[in-house]
Structures are given as structure tokens and as C-alpha cells.
Amino acid sequence: MPLLVTPYYERRLRDLRTLSPDTAALAERIALELQPQVLATSTETLEAQLLDHLQEVAEQQTRCVTRFWDWLNAVVDAGALTPPQAAAFACEAATLGGPSGVVPE
């Protein structure tokens, strides 16, 4: 069961689409693949986390992809995404997040 589409999600996705259509498309694909029922996190929190991370990617904030990758790994550990799905989403985010999106520690 994918992430439910709420009015909050729709509004944030519309705002994200204005900033970066490609990042909004990534958010939509992730929402379709997520299995939120296996997470202890509420739908509202999951929506906010996903969209907050992708907002940072769209804005090409420093280390945005690194933070997004950490979040994806937590989602994988909980069983809501598979490792290959997370890796594909992270690679796409790395392309969208700009040169400072992934900064070595």
C-alpha cells in the first residue's frame, strides 16, 4: 500500500513541482513504492520527512543527498523500501542535488 495522498502532501508536492519538476516526480515515485504500513511513523510524519528531504534536494542544499540517504536507509531497515529501490532513489537525488549535495564527512 503506497503512501496515502493527503491535502498536505498535494500542497507540498505542488510547491515542490514549482521549484523542481524532476524532484517532485521523484517524490511521487517514492510515495508509490513506500510501504508505510510497516513503519511505526505516522503517515503525516512520513509525508513531512519525505518532502522535507526532497525540498532540500530541490534547493541543492549542502549535504542534502547525504541526509536523504540516511533517511532512506532507515526506511529500508524498517522494511518500507528495498535496498535497490533506495539506491536508485538516492542516485537520482544525487543528480538533482547539485555538487554539494554529497559531501564526504
C-alpha positions, 0 to 999 in steps of 0.5 A, a space after each residue: 500500500 503506497 503512501 496515502 495522498 493527503 491535502 498536505 502532501 498535494 500542497 507540498 508536492 505542488 510547491 515542490 513541482 514549482 521549484 523542481 519538476 524532476 524532484 517532485 516526480 521523484 517524490 511521487 515515485 517514492 510515495 508509490 513504492 513506500 510501504 508505510 504500513 510497516 513503519 511505526 511513523 505516522 503517515 503525516 510524519 512520513 509525508 513531512 520527512 519525505 518532502 522535507 528531504 526532497 525540498 532540500 534536494 530541490 534547493 541543492 542544499 549542502 549535504 542534502 543527498 547525504 541526509 536523504 540517504 540516511 533517511 532512506 536507509 532507515 526506511 529500508 531497515 524498517 522494511 518500507 523500501 528495498 535496498 535497490 529501490 533506495 539506491 536508485 532513489 538516492 542516485 537520482 537525488 544525487 543528480 538533482 542535488 547539485 555538487 554539494 549535495 554529497 559531501 564526504 564527512 
